[in-house]
Amino acid sequence: MSTATPISAPVSKTDLQQIAADVVDRALRAGASEAEAVIREGDEFSTLVRLGQVETLKESGARGIGLRVFLGSSGSYRTANTSTSDFSEAGLAHLISGAIDLAQVTSQDPFAGLPEPGAMDQLTGDLDLYYEDVYGLPTAQRIEHARRAEAAALSADPRLRKSDGGSFDAATGHKVMVNSQGFAGEYRRSYCSISAMPIAETEGGGMQRDYWFSSARTLARLDSPESIGAEAARRTLRRLNARRVPTQQVPIVFAPEIARSIISNIFEAANGDSVYRGASFWAGQLGQQVASPNVTVIDDGTLPGLFGTAPFDGEGLPTRRTVVVQNGVLKNYLLNTYTGRKLNMPSTGNASRGLAGTPGIGAGNLFMEKGSISAEQLLADVKTGFYVTELMGFGVNMVTGDYSRGAAGLWIENGELTFAVEEVTIAGNLKEMLNNVTAIADDLEFRGAVASPTLRIDGMTIAGK
């Protein structure tokens, strides 16, 4: 349950941890048995340039505080959450009284409560998460980065006549957490990205689009706008003159940026919330073979500089490395404190917390371990197959594993990418698909918090003409 109130005057960042501590203390004095306060603030910038002209330009800042309270005693807590962006005395008083009032009318929950005090901690040292330079460029130069990416894409070939734009984005965030068990922590993150999405057109009027992007914690690690535009152009041009192929069963090769959707499906299957509700086909499967022996999937929130890294999770537990699948065997579910208690297991440090609502479950850096062959070698071993570069729709049933999604990409003949394919559906069962991963390339690269190398999966059906 939550409530919200209006925005008030700015508060210095250096005051935020003290504000959170004061709110927790006041909540305890107002009758809470346990309490937790989270403050988030940040700035965002984005611009989209289309055909050289600025189409959108957005810059914003936000700040808010969330409060979670528990009334009663452990094993029979009543709990509620409130949030506000009003940091005035009246606003904070309303936040606290609202949480207490809401908790008094909720049902008791034997699994609710903060983590055990001895479990709470945070990683120390520089995790390489924050750089001030993401806001170091003047607005005109940020726009120019977007313009350069789009221009590089459109200049690559005369068939690239239109564009869905070039973009530049930047953001910084600051999170503070304090609870009544003695935990207090905070960290900052930064982010920037460049992208381009050109549109190619044939003489016959056929049109295709694709994109490419670069994202990083600091401007110094971004690929150049020109290289982004050139790669976006290459990917778009190879999609021209796409056709349907006959219905058949052939090996499917998932490009890395598409294969990570399979890793996201693995996250959903290992999500403790889904497991205890019986909504995952991996419920009750710990210790069993659930994938091919060459498949190892890891969640690691400790890797410096990556997008899923943080010193602590949404409940104040230190982030950690958790092996989800090892050589095809399901080793761990991903849990927060609540789902861990439901399953009689310890949290894996995967609590995810916004300002309002109870903690959910989120991944750190979730990835499939890379193989030992190059993507080119993987493709060379495919006599006839389908290289998927785009998926459409959300046809995955996490209870049964049934999988069916629209797809586009390139046809493989004798180990070579030949013509473009579109308007087909690929279908199978995710449980079988994971057991039919027959090859994994070595091209693992983190362009987000979820990553995968190129994957080959046998036994799937293409539904075409």
PEPEBEL-V76186 format. One line per field, one symbol per residue. ss: DSSP state (@ for helix, = for strand, . for the rest). phi: phi as a letter, one per 30 degrees, with the letter a starting at -180 (. if undefined). psi: psi as a letter, one per 40 degrees, with the letter a starting at -180 (. if undefined). A space follows every 10 residues. Layout:
ss: ???
phi: ???
psi: ???
//
This chain:
ss: .......... ..@@@@@@@@ @@@@@@@@@. ...======= ========== ..======== ========== =.....==== ====....@@ @@@@@@@@@@ @@@@....=. ......@@@= .......... .@@@@...@@ @@@@@@@@@@ @@@@.....= ========== =========. ...======= ========== =.....===. .=====..@@ @...@@@@@@ @@@@@@@... ..=....==. ====.@@@@@ @@@@@@@@@@ =@@@@@.... ........=. ......==== .......... .=....==.. ======..== ...=..@@@@ @@@....... ==.......= =....===.. ..=.@@@@@@ ...======= ==...=.... .========= ===..===== =========@ @@@@@.==== =........= =...===... ===..
phi: .bbbbddcdd bdedcddddd dddddddddd kddbabcbcb babbbabbcb hicdcbbbbb bbaabcbcbb cjbejbdcba bbbacccded ddddeddddd ddddccddbd cdkdddeddd aadcidcicb bdddcddded dddddddddd ddddddaddd cbacjcbbbb abbbbbbbbd djdbaaabbb aaabbbbdbc bcddjdbbba aaabbadbed cdddeddddd ddddddddcd idbdcddacb dcccdedced ddddddeddc dedddddicb dceiceicdc aeedcbbbcb ccdeiddcda dacdbjcdda cbddbbhicd cbdcbcdddd dechbddcic dbbcdciddc bbddccacdd cccddddddd dcdbabcdca bbibdbcddc iebabdbblb dcbhicdccd bbhbbcbabe ddeddcdcab dccdbdcadc baddbcbcid cccbd
psi: iiiiiiiaii hideeddddd ddddddddde eidiihhhhh iiiihiihhh feihdihhhi iihihihhih iaihefihii iiiieheidd dddddddddd ddddeiiihe eiiiiidedh aiiiihefeh heedeehidd dddddddddd ddddedieeg eiieiiihii iiihhhhhie eehhiiiiii iiiiiigihi hideeiiiia iiihiididd eiiidddddd dddddddeei fiiiiihihi ihhhidedde ddddddddde hdddddefeh eeheeheihe iieehhhihh eehheieeii diaeeeihii hhhdhhfehh diihiadddd ddefiiieff hhhadiiiha hiibhhihii aeiidddddd ehdhahhheh iiifghhedd ehhhiiiiai ihhfeihcii hifihhiahd ddddefheih iefhhheaeh iiihihhiei hhhb.
//
